[in-house]
Structures are given as structure tokens and as C-alpha cells.
Amino acid sequence: MTSPVSVSNMKIAINEIDESIDLMTSVLQQEMRGLEQSFDLYLHRIRRHTGKVETKFEQKLHKASRVFEDAKKDSAQLAELIEPLQHIKQVNKMVRFAMSSKEDLVNNVTSYIDSISNVCLGQIKYIKSRYERILDTIKVKITKLWLDRELAEKLKLILSVNHILYQKFEEAFHRAEVLYADFTIAIKCNKKDEVFHRWIVLRMISNRLNSREEQQIINSLFPKWDSSSLINHE
């Protein structure tokens, strides 16, 4: 089967997706460092005031200390989103390798590139939503402290979100989203071989995106997919 999308253009698009993934990874790393430094600063201010204020206010400081320690744990969860992004790059590497191989393998890759796109797109959407949830969770916790004006003034607490960082992540996400969507729209599968090709690619991807949450993404996108379904066909 001949694909309406040239192999050279597909390689260019995959390279651009990798660049977007690298940018998303960089943003997550910067976000983690920034949040950790900010929370450490407030914890330092709390320690500096502890023992020098009235008992009632000291209780507030202890409560604030727990909040910032919890927020640090929340921000550390951003590290868990970096590995799945690298998994997607491994899938892209697999596709590039296939497109550099024999012609029949290239044709097979183009026939199931829509399956690859759907799985990887679902994955980056999950990563983005998880990133948003972590930031929202942190903001809710810090807001409760910020509403106590006496405490906020004493700690010089600023309630803010690094919109520039998140905007960079969102731009990289949307770029990858558009490229994956283009693959899905452009590729016209041969209906006779479509199911077989999907089985092949989903097995290959399933081997790489193998955490419980990643498997749930595959299963949600392809409800009839069963990772053991190829056992009798191999």
C-alpha cells in the first residue's frame, strides 16, 4: 500500500515531535526546580521565625511548614511525567528505524501510523492533564495559607504561577498534538490488513509503554485490544 504521506515528511514530523517532547521535558525539570527552591525559601523563613513569636502564631507556622513539605512532595511528582515522555521518544525511534528499513516494512509502518499516533497522543494528553492537576493541587494548598494575611505578610508569601513555563509546555504539547493528528487524518488504512497491523503496532508499543497507567491509556483508546491477543497468532 502506498501512503499519501511521504516517508521523508514523516521523518521530519517525528523529529519535530521529539523536539516538542524535549521542550516539555525541560519545562517539567525547570518547574520542579523552581517550586522546590520556592518552598525551601518559605520553610527557611518559617524556621527563622519559630520560637520568636506568640504561641498562637507559632501554631500557624507549624501548619504552614507541613503545607510546604506536602507541596514539595506534590512538585516531586512532576519527575514521574518525564519517563513517559522518554517512552514516547523510544516509540518514535522505533518508527524511524522501521522507515529506514526495507520497503515492505515502510509500507506496513505507514499503514498503522494512525495507531501509533493515537496511543502517543493519548499519552501526552494524560501527561499534560497530570501536570495541570499537580499545579492545581499545590495552588489550592498555598492559597489557604495566603488567605491568612498575617501569615502571608510574615512569610512574604506570594501566590503566583509561572505562566511562562506552563505556556511553553502547552505550545510544545499543541505542536506534537497537531503532528500526531495529521498522521491520523492522512493515513488511509487498507481495511483488509488494518486489524492485523494494529495488533502488531499495539504489541510493539505495549512493550514500551508498560506501566499500569500507560496500559490503561492504550486500553481506553483501543477497547478491544488485549496485550495477550497475539499469543495464538505468533
Secondary structure in CASP SS format (residue, H / E / C, confidence):
PFRMAT SS
TARGET T0000
AUTHOR 0000-0000-0000
METHOD secondary structure of the structure
MODEL  1
M C 1.00
T C 1.00
S C 1.00
P C 1.00
V C 1.00
S C 1.00
V H 1.00
S H 1.00
N H 1.00
M H 1.00
K H 1.00
I H 1.00
A H 1.00
I H 1.00
N H 1.00
E H 1.00
I H 1.00
D H 1.00
E H 1.00
S H 1.00
I H 1.00
D H 1.00
L H 1.00
M H 1.00
T H 1.00
S H 1.00
V H 1.00
L H 1.00
Q H 1.00
Q H 1.00
E H 1.00
M H 1.00
R H 1.00
G H 1.00
L H 1.00
E H 1.00
Q H 1.00
S H 1.00
F H 1.00
D H 1.00
L H 1.00
Y H 1.00
L H 1.00
H H 1.00
R H 1.00
I H 1.00
R H 1.00
R H 1.00
H H 1.00
T C 1.00
G C 1.00
K C 1.00
V C 1.00
E C 1.00
T H 1.00
K H 1.00
F H 1.00
E H 1.00
Q H 1.00
K H 1.00
L H 1.00
H H 1.00
K H 1.00
A H 1.00
S H 1.00
R H 1.00
V H 1.00
F H 1.00
E H 1.00
D H 1.00
A H 1.00
K H 1.00
K H 1.00
D H 1.00
S H 1.00
A H 1.00
Q H 1.00
L H 1.00
A H 1.00
E H 1.00
L H 1.00
I H 1.00
E H 1.00
P H 1.00
L H 1.00
Q H 1.00
H H 1.00
I H 1.00
K H 1.00
Q H 1.00
V H 1.00
N H 1.00
K H 1.00
M H 1.00
V H 1.00
R H 1.00
F H 1.00
A H 1.00
M H 1.00
S C 1.00
S C 1.00
K C 1.00
E H 1.00
D H 1.00
L H 1.00
V H 1.00
N H 1.00
N H 1.00
V H 1.00
T H 1.00
S H 1.00
Y C 1.00
I H 1.00
D H 1.00
S H 1.00
I H 1.00
S H 1.00
N H 1.00
V H 1.00
C H 1.00
L H 1.00
G H 1.00
Q H 1.00
I H 1.00
K H 1.00
Y H 1.00
I H 1.00
K H 1.00
S H 1.00
R H 1.00
Y H 1.00
E H 1.00
R H 1.00
I H 1.00
L H 1.00
D H 1.00
T H 1.00
I H 1.00
K H 1.00
V H 1.00
K H 1.00
I H 1.00
T H 1.00
K H 1.00
L H 1.00
W H 1.00
L C 1.00
D C 1.00
R H 1.00
E H 1.00
L H 1.00
A H 1.00
E H 1.00
K H 1.00
L H 1.00
K C 1.00
L C 1.00
I C 1.00
L C 1.00
S C 1.00
V C 1.00
N C 1.00
H H 1.00
I H 1.00
L H 1.00
Y H 1.00
Q H 1.00
K H 1.00
F H 1.00
E H 1.00
E H 1.00
A H 1.00
F H 1.00
H H 1.00
R H 1.00
A H 1.00
E H 1.00
V H 1.00
L H 1.00
Y H 1.00
A H 1.00
D H 1.00
F H 1.00
T H 1.00
I H 1.00
A H 1.00
I C 1.00
K C 1.00
C C 1.00
N C 1.00
K H 1.00
K H 1.00
D H 1.00
E H 1.00
V H 1.00
F H 1.00
H H 1.00
R H 1.00
W H 1.00
I H 1.00
V H 1.00
L H 1.00
R H 1.00
M H 1.00
I H 1.00
S H 1.00
N H 1.00
R H 1.00
L C 1.00
N C 1.00
S C 1.00
R H 1.00
E H 1.00
E H 1.00
Q H 1.00
Q H 1.00
I H 1.00
I H 1.00
N H 1.00
S H 1.00
L H 1.00
F C 1.00
P C 1.00
K C 1.00
W C 1.00
D C 1.00
S C 1.00
S C 1.00
S C 1.00
L C 1.00
I H 1.00
N H 1.00
H H 1.00
E C 1.00
END
